[in-house]
Amino acid sequence: MNALPATADVLVAGAGPAGLALTATLRAKGVDAVLVDRLAEGQNTSRAAVVHAKTLEVLRELKVTDDLVSRGVIAPRFTVRERDRVLLTIDFDDLPTDFPYALMVPQNITEELLLARLEALGGSVLRPHELTSLRQDADGVTGVLADGHEIRAKYAVGADGMHSRVREELGIPFEGDTYAESFILADVRLDWDISHHEVMLYFSREGVTVVAPLPDGRHRIVATVAEAPEHPTVEDVQALLDTRGPRRHPARVSDMLWSSRFRVHHRLAARYREGRVFLAGDAAHVHSPAGGQGMNTGIQDAVDLGHRLAAVLADGASPDSLDAYEATRRPIAEEVVSFTDRMTRVATVGNPALRGVRNTFLRTLDWLPPVHRAMAMRISELGTTD
Ligand SMILES: Cc1cc2nc3c(=O)[nH]c(=O)nc-3n(C[C@H](O)[C@H](O)[C@H](O)COP(=O)(O)OP(=O)(O)OC[C@H]3O[C@@H](n4cnc5c(N)ncnc54)[C@H](O)[C@@H]3O)c2cc1C
């Protein structure tokens, strides 16, 4: 186990995708960044399964992108369906990027590659060390760990997830709400004669269901339900596909590889900065997984903040320039929160007349290439400026 230092340029709490990407970005620029996590080891579970084009672009400087692409499944097409009908098709393949697709890859692989890069840069995750409190003054910030050890840093970042201790310590409100429904997540094997390169979003009165390809012939199923079982079974997922999925070529679930449930909130931190302390990733924003944007937005926050802190710490930029982090990243998260919220509500319309109007509207949009492009730009997060 690596010894805990007494000082650092930047103390980062939380070694999820955001904390790993931030610490690697800082170390790549010669900044002494220290990363602590309260868990004895990484979570190593599937969770967020899509990496979008913008994130692949952003991670290129960390030399993570090529490995990620080689470990994932390329999905150049996204369709919105109701049973056997395709309501809307969004192709990513003419997007202005070197990565014109959604890359399907489980979160544990994304974290594994970010960690490998951090270690190649001489960094590590110091575990299990929970940050329990923070004090700051004009010259720096002191992070106190559960065992009483203190780390004095010039800046600190809470990348410590939705229930962020750092956000709580700073007294920053996490504004928003919790959806009534919960989500079933499952990585399964399917007997189904379908393309392995398409992400499908099924609309139904009962809830939204995503069917997406994963490496090794697996599929990820994500579905909103009134109350998800703690450990969704093959039968649970089969019932979802039977009631919401295709009828003409029904899908058979042959194997369950991983399953979980989670309750989704749509919340945004009122501020991303308090003095010398910043928030990134789920600590700053959480939203519906529709569109798979949570982890992506968090990684992009992290790299953005890493650049800005390195500019101050390594290149002598004014500390005032750090205000641009919140000014740049918070509106992006605000838009993601409201876009995913709108998508979730449209997808679960219950009234049959309104559903008919929605479907007709979507099929009309399907004839309009500029609409496709706008949707593809938004989902891939390429439309965001930074
Ligand atoms: C079951 C599940 C399924 C999900 N599925 C999807 C999905 O399909 N699509 C999608 O987009 N998103 C999904 N998500 C959300 C996605 O996993 C998150 O958006 C992403 O992990 C956020 O990354 P992060 O680095 O901000 O935070 P996290 O990954 O939450 O990492 C935070 C880290 O901080 C550590 N930590 C917490 N408190 C402290 C402390 N006080 N001191 C030190 N360390 C601390 C934790 O141990 C953790 O390692 C899912 C989440 C879960 C739980």
The ligand as an SDF file (V2000), in Angstrom:
LIG
                    3D

 53 58  0  0  0  0  0  0  0  0999 V2000
  -25.7900    0.1620  -10.4260 C   0  0  0  0  0  0  0  0  0  0  0  0
  -25.4430    1.3770  -11.2540 C   0  0  0  0  0  0  0  0  0  0  0  0
  -25.7010    1.3660  -12.6070 C   0  0  0  0  0  0  0  0  0  0  0  0
  -25.4140    2.4760  -13.3950 C   0  0  0  0  0  0  0  0  0  0  0  0
  -25.7080    2.4300  -14.7340 N   0  0  0  0  0  0  0  0  0  0  0  0
  -25.4770    3.4870  -15.4960 C   0  0  0  0  0  0  0  0  0  0  0  0
  -25.7930    3.4570  -16.8850 C   0  0  0  0  0  0  0  0  0  0  0  0
  -26.3030    2.4730  -17.4090 O   0  0  0  0  0  0  0  0  0  0  0  0
  -25.5020    4.5790  -17.6290 N   0  0  0  0  0  0  0  0  0  0  0  0
  -24.9310    5.7050  -17.0570 C   0  0  0  0  0  0  0  0  0  0  0  0
  -24.6780    6.6900  -17.7520 O   0  0  0  0  0  0  0  0  0  0  0  0
  -24.6400    5.7380  -15.7600 N   0  0  0  0  0  0  0  0  0  0  0  0
  -24.8950    4.6640  -14.9620 C   0  0  0  0  0  0  0  0  0  0  0  0
  -24.5980    4.7140  -13.6450 N   0  0  0  0  0  0  0  0  0  0  0  0
  -24.0040    5.9350  -13.1270 C   0  0  0  0  0  0  0  0  0  0  0  0
  -22.5100    5.9370  -13.3500 C   0  0  0  0  0  0  0  0  0  0  0  0
  -21.9810    4.7600  -12.7830 O   0  0  0  0  0  0  0  0  0  0  0  0
  -21.9500    7.2170  -12.7260 C   0  0  0  0  0  0  0  0  0  0  0  0
  -22.4530    8.3320  -13.4770 O   0  0  0  0  0  0  0  0  0  0  0  0
  -20.4390    7.2800  -12.7090 C   0  0  0  0  0  0  0  0  0  0  0  0
  -19.8720    6.2050  -11.9930 O   0  0  0  0  0  0  0  0  0  0  0  0
  -20.0210    8.5900  -12.0450 C   0  0  0  0  0  0  0  0  0  0  0  0
  -18.6360    8.6350  -11.9040 O   0  0  0  0  0  0  0  0  0  0  0  0
  -17.9870    9.4940  -10.7440 P   0  0  0  0  0  0  0  0  0  0  0  0
  -16.5250    9.2640  -10.8890 O   0  0  0  0  0  0  0  0  0  0  0  0
  -18.5110   10.8800  -10.7590 O   0  0  0  0  0  0  0  0  0  0  0  0
  -18.5230    8.8620   -9.3790 O   0  0  0  0  0  0  0  0  0  0  0  0
  -18.5050    7.3800   -8.8250 P   0  0  0  0  0  0  0  0  0  0  0  0
  -18.2750    6.3950   -9.9150 O   0  0  0  0  0  0  0  0  0  0  0  0
  -19.7180    7.2420   -7.9790 O   0  0  0  0  0  0  0  0  0  0  0  0
  -17.2060    7.3380   -7.9220 O   0  0  0  0  0  0  0  0  0  0  0  0
  -17.1430    7.9770   -6.6810 C   0  0  0  0  0  0  0  0  0  0  0  0
  -16.0200    7.3400   -5.8770 C   0  0  0  0  0  0  0  0  0  0  0  0
  -15.8670    8.1190   -4.6970 O   0  0  0  0  0  0  0  0  0  0  0  0
  -15.6030    7.2500   -3.6090 C   0  0  0  0  0  0  0  0  0  0  0  0
  -15.9740    7.9950   -2.4010 N   0  0  0  0  0  0  0  0  0  0  0  0
  -17.2140    8.3540   -1.9960 C   0  0  0  0  0  0  0  0  0  0  0  0
  -17.1490    9.0980   -0.8730 N   0  0  0  0  0  0  0  0  0  0  0  0
  -15.8380    9.2070   -0.5650 C   0  0  0  0  0  0  0  0  0  0  0  0
  -15.1420    9.8570    0.4900 C   0  0  0  0  0  0  0  0  0  0  0  0
  -15.7970   10.5560    1.4200 N   0  0  0  0  0  0  0  0  0  0  0  0
  -13.7940    9.7590    0.5280 N   0  0  0  0  0  0  0  0  0  0  0  0
  -13.1190    9.0670   -0.4320 C   0  0  0  0  0  0  0  0  0  0  0  0
  -13.7350    8.4280   -1.4560 N   0  0  0  0  0  0  0  0  0  0  0  0
  -15.0790    8.5110   -1.5160 C   0  0  0  0  0  0  0  0  0  0  0  0
  -16.4400    6.0240   -3.9080 C   0  0  0  0  0  0  0  0  0  0  0  0
  -15.9240    4.8840   -3.2540 O   0  0  0  0  0  0  0  0  0  0  0  0
  -16.3090    5.9160   -5.4410 C   0  0  0  0  0  0  0  0  0  0  0  0
  -15.2270    5.0950   -5.8100 O   0  0  0  0  0  0  0  0  0  0  0  0
  -24.8580    3.6270  -12.8290 C   0  0  0  0  0  0  0  0  0  0  0  0
  -24.5710    3.6430  -11.4620 C   0  0  0  0  0  0  0  0  0  0  0  0
  -24.8580    2.5390  -10.6780 C   0  0  0  0  0  0  0  0  0  0  0  0
  -24.5480    2.5680   -9.2090 C   0  0  0  0  0  0  0  0  0  0  0  0
  1  2  1  0
  2  3  1  0
  2 52  2  0
  3  4  2  0
  4  5  1  0
  4 50  1  0
  5  6  2  0
  6  7  1  0
  6 13  1  0
  7  8  2  0
  7  9  1  0
  9 10  1  0
 10 11  2  0
 10 12  1  0
 12 13  2  0
 13 14  1  0
 14 15  1  0
 14 50  1  0
 15 16  1  0
 16 17  1  0
 16 18  1  0
 18 19  1  0
 18 20  1  0
 20 21  1  0
 20 22  1  0
 22 23  1  0
 23 24  1  0
 24 25  2  0
 24 26  1  0
 24 27  1  0
 27 28  1  0
 28 29  2  0
 28 30  1  0
 28 31  1  0
 31 32  1  0
 32 33  1  0
 33 34  1  0
 33 48  1  0
 34 35  1  0
 35 36  1  0
 35 46  1  0
 36 37  1  0
 36 45  1  0
 37 38  2  0
 38 39  1  0
 39 40  1  0
 39 45  2  0
 40 41  1  0
 40 42  2  0
 42 43  1  0
 43 44  2  0
 44 45  1  0
 46 47  1  0
 46 48  1  0
 48 49  1  0
 50 51  2  0
 51 52  1  0
 52 53  1  0
M  END
$$$$
